[in-house]
Structure formats: C-alpha cells, structure tokens
Amino acid sequence: MSTLHEVSTFADLKTGAENYTTYLPILAGKKVGVVTNQTGILKIESENIVIENGIKEYQRIFSNVHLVDFLIERKVQVQKIYAPEHGFRGTADAGELIKDGKDTKTGLPIISLYGDNKKPKPEQLTGIDVMVFDLQDVGARFYTYISSLHYVMEACSENNIPLIVLDRPNPNGSIVDGPILEKEFTSFVGMHPIPVLHGMTIGEYALMINGEKWLKNGVRCQLTVISCLNYNRNMKYSLPIKPSPNLPNDQSINLYASLCFFEGTNVSVGRGTEKQFQIYGSPFLTITDYTFTPKPNIGAKDPMHNGKLCYGEDLSTIEKVNRLELKWLIKAYKSTSDKKAFFNSFFVKLAGTKKLQEQIEKGIPEHEIRKSWEKGSKEFKEMRRNYLIYS
C-alpha cells in the first residue's frame, strides 16, 4: 500500500510532456512532427467541487490526454505522426512489419519507423520545422525505443530539423548493470557501448548520444530536452499505460532486462499468456509443478511453443529486483534437455558480447560473471555522470 507521502509525490511529478509551458512557446507557428505512441500521454489536473454537509471541498482530479490530441487542442500545427516498433497504438507484435497509415481520430498521416524504415527519410521530413519525441523507455539497452531515438536524432541532424525530447522517468530508476555492448555486435537491439541497464531517462540518454558523438559521422543534433519536474531517479514510478503489448505491469517491467535474455534461447518468457516477462519455461526444461501453455493473444500472434505445455517458474509475485539477474537463465540452461539447442544466434545481440554465453556454457558462477562486468560498468558510470539531469 502506498503511503500518503508517496501519493503526494507522485501527484506532484510532471513528465516532460506535462511541462508544456516550457515547450509550447517553441512550437508556436511551427510545423511539427511527433514521434510517439500510446505512451505519449499527459496527466491533466482539474478541480472537482464536492459539497458535503454544507461544506465545499475541492478535489484534485487527474485525466489522461494523448500528446497529439493535446497539441492539436493548443493549436499546434501537427503535420505527421512517426510511430516506432509496435505502432502508434502500441498493439503490434515485437518485430512485426507496421505499414504507414492514417490516424482515424485526427486524420494525420502515420509514418512507421520500423522494418526497413527505422530512420525517417528526407522526403518523410518534408514540411517539418521541428520534431517532438515522446516515448516511454524502460531503461534497458535492447528496448528499441532508444534505437528509434538514435535514428530520429540522426535524421533531424542531417535535415537541419531541431529535436525536442519530452523526458519521462525511467521505471527501473538508477540501476546500472550488465555487460557493455561490444561494437561488433551492434544491432537495433543494441546500438551503443552501454550496459544492459543504463540507469538514465530517455532525455539523459539523448544527451549522451549527442555528447559522445554516436550519430553517423559524428554529427550532432540540435537537441532540447524538456525535463521532468519534481522527479528524482530513486523515486518509485509506476507507468500509467503499458509501454508495449508484452509489458503489462510494473513486475514485467522490473523483470524485463533479466528475462529478455531468454528471447535468445528456446525458453518462453510468457508471450501468449497473461504473465508476459513474469514467467519462463519450455517443453525442454525439467518437469516442475508450474506449467503454462502459450496461445495467440494481443502482441503475440504466434508465440514461442504455441499450444505446447511448458515447464518453468512463476516470478509474478517475487520481490522487485534491483540488478540484472542471471540466476534464472543459468538455472534453465543447467536443466534443459539439450544444451546445444538452448541458445540461438539472437542471444549474442541481446548480450552485446559472446562472452556471456561462453561463461554460462562453461559453468562459471554468476558472481564471477558479474565481476567481469565491473571495469566496463565503472567506466560507463563515469561517462554517464556528464549527462545526468536528475539527482
């Protein structure tokens, strides 16, 4: 149960999108493009008057409004919507091809930034004076919204379009953990030499991309970050809307970085169930009391082990983790019936290195694996300090 202090603090927190008195003047008279999805919402406060026993009381009422609708209401000249993986409404499967289209509510054209069009083309930016970026990140290197951020920054730089990033809290707070990505394993699920959990907000991360000259040819974006108000990175933050179809709640977001490694194995992380990224299992693990059978659902039209009984473990009620946990991955590898079939080629992209798979296959204990990350983690934290906005 939340304490009154926590409720009050959460109510006072404002995301970058809600800090609109800072960015609306910048957008006045400009033709605007918006990179967003279902997470781009504002919590708007209003007062409700209640009269009880002749006494008038004022209650704070909060309602959610989508950023695009809010901007249009404020007479901002929104021209196009640019949607990342999972689409503008956030219902597509991971990796599913999303086609360009039109938003049925506003009539605005929607340009997909996924598949073969991860980076906006010059012709897709025609008529845009300024770009606004508002996506909810979860603090993990392989969560592709930060990869979309990279490509949008690069396209804006190359086409001389200023970019405004509306910052949002990182629900995994200040956790920095995991192996550093090695350059040879760069992909859309890992574009920069950072650990799996980077402990930054998406606005701070944008500053790092710019500052470290990670964009193509070392170009820099004309970047403005609209910061959150009344936020610190150790504050408990519960997302008001799920950031993607298979991250349905706080528990899944907390476990995401640790369990996502299973996406590079033959073990299911619960896609096709109601406990995505809160359970794991497969037909090839040791028989356990906990079982589940994946079936098609929203966000998983053809889940791994579709219709097959999986043996595994339910983590949906465990205490929150405060680091990248390897124990479930190691446990599953030790109990699988065919170790040669356990890992697939996607694993090294998620890990950002070949070393982690080699360490697990050799039976190296978790505490020793973690020691091998220490040097890289220390160097990253030193670099990271230059870009932090919040205490």
SEPALO-563821 format. One record per residue (C-alpha): residue number from 1; residue in three letters; chain; x, y, z. Coordinates in steps of 0.02 Angstrom, whole numbers. Last residue first. Layout:
NUM_ala_A_X_Y_Z
...
This chain:
391_ser_A_987_679_-431
390_tyr_A_915_720_-601
389_ile_A_988_790_-762
388_leu_A_1127_663_-788
387_tyr_A_1234_685_-942
386_asn_A_1412_702_-879
385_arg_A_1386_568_-746
384_arg_A_1356_439_-881
383_met_A_1538_442_-935
382_glu_A_1598_398_-760
381_lys_A_1459_270_-741
380_phe_A_1512_190_-905
379_glu_A_1693_172_-847
378_lys_A_1637_88_-685
377_ser_A_1520_-29_-777
376_gly_A_1655_-80_-900
375_lys_A_1777_-122_-760
374_glu_A_1647_-216_-657
373_trp_A_1571_-325_-792
372_ser_A_1689_-474_-767
371_lys_A_1644_-473_-583
370_arg_A_1464_-512_-629
369_ile_A_1518_-670_-718
368_glu_A_1613_-720_-562
367_his_A_1459_-694_-451
366_glu_A_1354_-792_-575
365_pro_A_1463_-948_-566
364_ile_A_1557_-1003_-723
363_gly_A_1477_-1161_-792
362_lys_A_1574_-1160_-955
361_glu_A_1413_-1140_-1055
360_ile_A_1364_-992_-946
359_gln_A_1531_-905_-973
358_glu_A_1528_-938_-1160
357_gln_A_1353_-865_-1174
356_leu_A_1408_-710_-1078
355_lys_A_1570_-689_-1175
354_lys_A_1495_-677_-1349
353_thr_A_1451_-494_-1320
352_gly_A_1307_-372_-1339
351_ala_A_1201_-485_-1228
350_leu_A_1046_-459_-1335
349_lys_A_1144_-474_-1497
348_val_A_1237_-626_-1428
347_phe_A_1071_-711_-1390
346_phe_A_996_-687_-1562
345_ser_A_1103_-826_-1635
344_asn_A_1011_-960_-1535
343_phe_A_1049_-1035_-1364
342_phe_A_970_-1193_-1292
341_ala_A_990_-1316_-1436
340_lys_A_1166_-1373_-1387
339_lys_A_1109_-1389_-1206
338_asp_A_980_-1522_-1248
337_ser_A_869_-1574_-1103
336_thr_A_875_-1406_-1015
335_ser_A_909_-1408_-827
334_lys_A_1078_-1318_-821
333_tyr_A_1024_-1191_-952
332_ala_A_864_-1153_-857
331_lys_A_958_-1123_-693
330_ile_A_1085_-1010_-780
329_leu_A_946_-905_-858
328_trp_A_851_-897_-694
327_lys_A_1006_-847_-595
326_leu_A_1061_-710_-714
325_glu_A_980_-561_-626
324_leu_A_1015_-383_-685
323_arg_A_1001_-278_-527
322_asn_A_873_-209_-405
321_val_A_745_-349_-415
320_lys_A_567_-322_-353
319_glu_A_507_-455_-232
318_ile_A_427_-609_-309
317_thr_A_243_-615_-356
316_ser_A_249_-637_-545
315_leu_A_404_-746_-543
314_asp_A_318_-908_-597
313_glu_A_442_-1044_-645
312_gly_A_459_-1171_-782
311_tyr_A_380_-1316_-875
310_cys_A_296_-1276_-1041
309_leu_A_148_-1371_-1117
308_lys_A_136_-1336_-1303
307_gly_A_-2_-1237_-1390
306_asn_A_119_-1108_-1462
305_his_A_295_-1152_-1404
304_met_A_354_-974_-1448
303_pro_A_207_-860_-1478
302_asp_A_115_-846_-1645
301_lys_A_2_-694_-1639
300_ala_A_91_-623_-1486
299_gly_A_52_-439_-1453
298_ile_A_-133_-470_-1423
297_asn_A_-156_-657_-1398
296_pro_A_-103_-822_-1476
295_lys_A_-81_-966_-1351
294_pro_A_63_-1011_-1236
293_thr_A_34_-1162_-1121
292_phe_A_89_-1144_-941
291_thr_A_166_-1255_-807
290_tyr_A_222_-1239_-627
289_asp_A_245_-1400_-529
288_thr_A_408_-1435_-621
287_ile_A_468_-1554_-756
286_thr_A_648_-1514_-802
285_leu_A_658_-1398_-953
284_phe_A_632_-1447_-1135
283_pro_A_446_-1409_-1150
282_ser_A_487_-1229_-1106
281_gly_A_476_-1106_-963
280_tyr_A_482_-927_-903
279_ile_A_365_-818_-803
278_gln_A_346_-632_-767
277_phe_A_401_-567_-936
276_gln_A_224_-594_-1005
275_lys_A_104_-655_-872
274_glu_A_-63_-653_-966
273_thr_A_-3_-788_-1086
272_gly_A_49_-788_-1270
271_arg_A_220_-718_-1231
270_gly_A_267_-797_-1065
269_val_A_455_-783_-1068
268_ser_A_473_-940_-1173
267_val_A_636_-1039_-1174
266_asn_A_721_-1093_-1336
265_thr_A_854_-959_-1313
264_gly_A_892_-781_-1370
263_glu_A_722_-719_-1307
262_phe_A_775_-795_-1141
261_phe_A_893_-646_-1120
260_cys_A_735_-540_-1102
259_leu_A_710_-615_-929
258_ser_A_837_-506_-838
257_ala_A_800_-343_-930
256_tyr_A_611_-369_-919
255_leu_A_600_-413_-735
254_asn_A_558_-236_-673
253_ile_A_449_-200_-825
252_ser_A_356_-365_-801
251_gln_A_326_-327_-618
250_asp_A_264_-150_-653
249_asn_A_129_-209_-773
248_pro_A_81_-266_-948
247_leu_A_250_-272_-1036
246_asn_A_205_-384_-1182
245_pro_A_97_-261_-1278
244_ser_A_218_-115_-1263
243_pro_A_239_36_-1147
242_lys_A_93_-13_-1035
241_ile_A_-1_141_-976
240_pro_A_11_243_-816
239_leu_A_188_182_-783
238_ser_A_228_160_-598
237_tyr_A_370_265_-533
236_lys_A_458_239_-366
235_met_A_577_385_-345
234_asn_A_761_342_-346
233_arg_A_789_437_-509
232_asn_A_725_602_-440
231_tyr_A_573_694_-506
230_asn_A_486_855_-455
229_leu_A_478_916_-636
228_cys_A_525_811_-788
227_ser_A_646_889_-912
226_ile_A_614_959_-1084
225_val_A_770_907_-1179
224_thr_A_820_1017_-1325
223_leu_A_932_949_-1462
222_gln_A_1004_1021_-1622
221_cys_A_1075_850_-1666
220_arg_A_1260_818_-1677
219_val_A_1356_733_-1817
218_gly_A_1492_608_-1775
217_asn_A_1490_531_-1949
216_lys_A_1332_433_-1902
215_leu_A_1270_477_-1727
214_trp_A_1371_416_-1578
213_lys_A_1452_586_-1550
212_glu_A_1476_554_-1362
211_gly_A_1383_715_-1320
210_asn_A_1239_685_-1439
209_ile_A_1205_505_-1389
208_met_A_1233_554_-1207
207_leu_A_1110_699_-1215
206_ala_A_981_581_-1292
205_tyr_A_1012_461_-1147
204_glu_A_977_599_-1022
203_gly_A_812_631_-1109
202_ile_A_770_444_-1113
201_thr_A_798_435_-926
200_met_A_956_350_-867
199_gly_A_1002_196_-765
198_his_A_1087_104_-909
197_leu_A_1028_-75_-884
196_val_A_1103_-188_-1018
195_pro_A_1269_-95_-1008
194_ile_A_1319_38_-1136
193_pro_A_1426_37_-1292
192_his_A_1288_92_-1412
191_met_A_1167_18_-1538
190_gly_A_1091_-132_-1451
189_val_A_925_-208_-1503
188_phe_A_936_-124_-1675
187_ser_A_1108_-201_-1696
186_thr_A_1289_-176_-1640
185_phe_A_1376_-340_-1601
184_glu_A_1545_-291_-1673
183_lys_A_1545_-134_-1563
182_glu_A_1545_-228_-1398
181_leu_A_1396_-194_-1285
180_ile_A_1444_-172_-1103
179_pro_A_1396_-317_-990
178_gly_A_1261_-295_-859
177_asp_A_1209_-167_-729
176_val_A_1162_14_-697
175_ile_A_1002_29_-595
174_ser_A_957_212_-562
173_gly_A_771_204_-591
172_asn_A_699_49_-672
171_pro_A_539_146_-708
170_asn_A_645_277_-800
169_pro_A_551_441_-786
168_arg_A_496_534_-944
167_asp_A_579_670_-1046
166_leu_A_499_764_-1190
165_val_A_636_766_-1321
164_ile_A_632_919_-1435
163_leu_A_725_899_-1599
162_pro_A_779_1041_-1714
161_ile_A_774_1000_-1900
160_asn_A_931_1028_-2005
159_asn_A_899_879_-2119
158_glu_A_1055_781_-2070
157_ser_A_1032_823_-1887
156_cys_A_848_777_-1887
155_ala_A_887_611_-1972
154_glu_A_1022_569_-1844
153_met_A_914_616_-1696
152_val_A_771_511_-1766
151_tyr_A_890_365_-1791
150_his_A_957_371_-1614
149_leu_A_783_393_-1537
148_ser_A_723_240_-1632
147_ser_A_866_144_-1551
146_ile_A_809_213_-1383
145_tyr_A_634_147_-1421
144_thr_A_708_-24_-1457
143_tyr_A_715_-96_-1281
142_phe_A_880_-188_-1301
141_arg_A_980_-69_-1192
140_ala_A_856_-73_-1047
139_gly_A_793_81_-952
138_val_A_606_60_-979
137_asp_A_578_197_-1109
136_gln_A_416_294_-1130
135_leu_A_412_386_-1296
134_asp_A_393_573_-1333
133_phe_A_497_648_-1473
132_val_A_447_817_-1547
131_met_A_517_869_-1717
130_val_A_531_1048_-1779
129_asp_A_504_1136_-1945
128_ile_A_430_986_-2038
127_gly_A_374_1019_-2218
126_thr_A_472_875_-2292
125_leu_A_527_751_-2158
124_gln_A_462_597_-2247
123_glu_A_553_653_-2404
122_pro_A_717_658_-2307
121_lys_A_691_478_-2247
120_pro_A_649_443_-2066
119_lys_A_764_308_-1993
118_lys_A_693_137_-1949
117_asn_A_617_119_-2122
116_asp_A_657_-61_-2171
115_gly_A_557_-132_-2026
114_tyr_A_512_6_-1905
113_leu_A_487_193_-1903
112_ser_A_310_188_-1972
111_ile_A_241_352_-2039
110_ile_A_66_400_-1982
109_pro_A_-30_531_-2080
108_leu_A_-147_639_-1976
107_gly_A_-334_611_-1991
106_thr_A_-354_658_-1807
105_lys_A_-454_511_-1739
104_thr_A_-425_381_-1875
103_asp_A_-237_406_-1875
102_lys_A_-180_372_-2052
101_gly_A_-65_240_-2124
100_asp_A_113_183_-2146
99_lys_A_137_-4_-2127
98_ile_A_200_-96_-1974
97_leu_A_304_-253_-2000
96_glu_A_303_-356_-1841
95_gly_A_465_-365_-1742
94_ala_A_377_-372_-1575
93_asp_A_193_-395_-1608
92_ala_A_84_-244_-1646
91_thr_A_-33_-163_-1519
90_gly_A_54_0_-1473
89_arg_A_-75_124_-1540
88_phe_A_56_215_-1644
87_gly_A_145_55_-1694
86_his_A_225_-91_-1600
85_glu_A_401_-32_-1652
84_pro_A_407_157_-1679
83_ala_A_272_278_-1744
82_tyr_A_303_446_-1830
81_ile_A_150_560_-1829
80_lys_A_137_698_-1958
79_gln_A_87_881_-1979
78_val_A_49_947_-1804
77_gln_A_18_1134_-1815
76_val_A_-3_1173_-1630
75_lys_A_-174_1249_-1596
74_arg_A_-173_1200_-1411
73_glu_A_-309_1071_-1443
72_ile_A_-196_999_-1580
71_leu_A_-53_986_-1457
70_phe_A_-162_898_-1329
69_asp_A_-231_774_-1456
68_val_A_-54_730_-1511
67_leu_A_6_717_-1330
66_his_A_-134_597_-1280
65_val_A_-241_654_-1135
64_asn_A_-252_565_-967
63_ser_A_-362_628_-826
62_phe_A_-320_685_-650
61_ile_A_-444_755_-524
60_arg_A_-390_855_-372
59_gln_A_-537_876_-253
58_tyr_A_-601_1041_-187
57_glu_A_-718_1041_-37
56_lys_A_-873_1145_-1
55_ile_A_-956_1113_167
54_gly_A_-1146_1110_176
53_asn_A_-1148_934_243
52_glu_A_-1049_880_90
51_ile_A_-1019_990_-61
50_val_A_-892_923_-186
49_ile_A_-804_1035_-311
48_asn_A_-694_945_-437
47_glu_A_-530_1025_-484
46_ser_A_-426_986_-637
45_glu_A_-258_907_-671
44_ile_A_-201_842_-840
43_lys_A_-91_688_-844
42_leu_A_-13_692_-1015
41_ile_A_5_544_-1131
40_gly_A_136_487_-1255
39_thr_A_135_303_-1201
38_gln_A_15_254_-1342
37_asn_A_145_301_-1472
36_thr_A_259_446_-1511
35_val_A_371_535_-1634
34_val_A_283_700_-1673
33_gly_A_314_812_-1824
32_val_A_277_997_-1806
31_lys_A_250_1143_-1924
30_lys_A_297_1295_-1822
29_gly_A_193_1449_-1775
28_ala_A_210_1413_-1589
27_leu_A_314_1257_-1559
26_ile_A_447_1341_-1452
25_pro_A_313_1429_-1349
24_leu_A_231_1259_-1314
23_tyr_A_394_1187_-1248
22_thr_A_417_1261_-1073
21_thr_A_234_1290_-1027
20_tyr_A_210_1108_-1076
19_asn_A_297_1027_-927
18_glu_A_166_890_-939
17_ala_A_256_816_-1090
16_gly_A_419_823_-993
15_thr_A_337_722_-856
14_lys_A_266_806_-702
13_leu_A_284_738_-526
12_asp_A_169_822_-399
11_ala_A_43_679_-399
10_phe_A_181_551_-374
9_thr_A_250_647_-226
8_ser_A_78_661_-146
7_val_A_42_476_-168
6_glu_A_213_429_-98
5_his_A_189_541_53
4_leu_A_16_470_86
3_thr_A_94_298_94
2_ser_A_66_173_-44
1_met_A_0_0_0
